[in-house]
């Protein structure tokens, strides 16, 4: 087998190129700093908290569990409030009164559409008929049946109680579990 001089030069050039690539890659990573993308700290056990003003939404913040309101306000750069400090709960909405001199705040819950878009589940004992219809697989008729069953039971004690509604079997219930939960009642 005869190898020409140009083929040998080509093999040498190819070998050198392949040998140099790892060095460029190594030095490129050494001098390039990594910056985490926005909202990269969203993880499964974080709390989603909305801070709203009277006319303007300040934003949704993702914080670690056991974060207090004062800690959130400090990290968001909002300032001090005369309200007693409290632990944050998932899906909480904190409304900052714009015209309050002493920095008064009101506590509420995010609306259902916002909660669902953030991947938060709705408490089936507090959801309205129209909020239930945001969920895939729940139409007007099913939402009405859920509301009737809730009125009968006074309150759901588990999601499995939905299976007593005609048309809701295990497969549909598995889908609803992604969007609904039963909050434990404090006694």
N, C-alpha and C positions, 0 to 999 in steps of 0.2 A: 504494500500500500504506500503510495507516494503522497507526501504532504508537501504542498508548495510553501514557499517562503511567506506569501501573503496570508495563508491559512494559519501559519504559526504566529505571525504578528497579530492576527485577529484573536486567536486563543489567548495570547498574552494580554492583550488589551481587555478582553472580557474578564479574565481572571483578576487583573488588577482592579477593575471596576467593582467586581463582586467583593473583593477584599476590602475596599475603601468604604463601601456603603455602611457597614456596621459602625465604623468610627464616626461618620457624619451623624448617624442616628444617635449614638451615645452622646456626642458633644452638643447636639441640638437639644436633647432633653435636659442636659446639664444647665444650659443657659436660658432655657425657657421656663418661666415660672407658671405654675398651675394656678388657675383661679377658678374656684367652684362656681358653677352657674347659679343664677338667682333661684331661690326656693329649693336649693339642693338639700337643705336641711329638713325638708319635709320627710318624715318617716312615720311608720305605723303608729307609734305611741305619742305623737305630738298632738297638741291641742290647737284647733283653729279658732281664733278669736277675732271678731270684727270690731274695729274702732270706728265710730261714726260721729259726725258732728250734726248740728241742726240741719244744715243745708248741704254739707259736703262729706262724703265718705272718706275717712282717713286711710282705710285699708284693712286687709285681712293679714293677721300675724300668726305664724306658726311657732308655738313655744313648747318647751318641755313641760310635762306634767309637774304639778306642785309649784308652778310659777305663780307668784302673787300679782295683783293688779299694779302695785307700786313698782315691781320689777319690770313689768311690761311697759308702764308709762315712762320709766327711766330709759329703757332701751329704745323706745320709740321717740324719745325727745319731746314728750308731751308736757311734762312738768308735774307739779304737786297738786294734790286734791285734798280737800278737807274730809273726804269720805274715809271711813275705817278700812284698812287693808283687808283683802279677802283673796282666797285662792280662786283661780280661774277654772271654768268648766268648759268642756268642748262644746263648740257651737254658740258660745256666749256672744252677745253684742253689747258693747259698752258705748253708750251715747253720751257725748260730752256736750253739755249745755253751753251754747255759744255766748249767751248774754249773762251767764251766772258770774257774779263777782267772786264768789268763794270757790269756783271750780267744781260745781256740782255735776254729778254724773248720774245716769240712769242705766239700769241693767235690764237687758231684754235677751231675746234669742234671735239668731239669724233667721231670715225667712227660709222656708222650705226649699225653694228653688236654689238658693245660694248654698245651703247645706248639702243638697244632693250633688250639686256641681263640684263641690269640694271633696266629695266622697264620704261625707258624713251621713249617718243613718238618722231616720226620723223616729221619734217615740210614737208608737202606734196609738197610745192613749191620749196623745195631745194633737195629733195630726187632724186637719180638717178634711172634709170630703174632696175639696179642690186640690189640696196638697197631696192626697193619696193618688190622684190622677196623674201626677208628675211621674209616677213610678211605672216602669215598663211592665205591662201585663195587667195593670189596673185601669180599667175604664170606668165610665160613669156608673154602670150597673154594679160592678164589683165594689167600687168605692161606697156606694149606697148600702150594699149588703154588709160591708165591714162596719160602717157607722151604726147600722141597725143592731148588729151583733154586739158592738161595744156598749150601746145603750142597754141592751138586755143584760149583759154581764156586769155593767157599771164600769168595769175596768178589765183589760186583758191582763192575765197573770203570766201568759207565755204566748209566743208567736204561734205555737202549734194549735192554739184554739181557732186559728183561721181555717183550719182544715174542716171545721164543721160547716163551712160555707160551701154550698154546691158549686162545683167547678174548680175548687182549690184542692189539689192533691199534692203529694210530696215534691214533685218536680217544680210546680209553680211556687210552692212554699220555699223551696231552696233558693229560687230567684228573689223572692221577697225578703229573705234574710239578709241579702246584700244591702237593702235599703231601709229596713224596719227593725226596730228592737223594742223591748219592753223595759222601761226604766224601773229599777227597783224602788218600791215605795218605802219611804222612811217611816218608821213607827215610833 
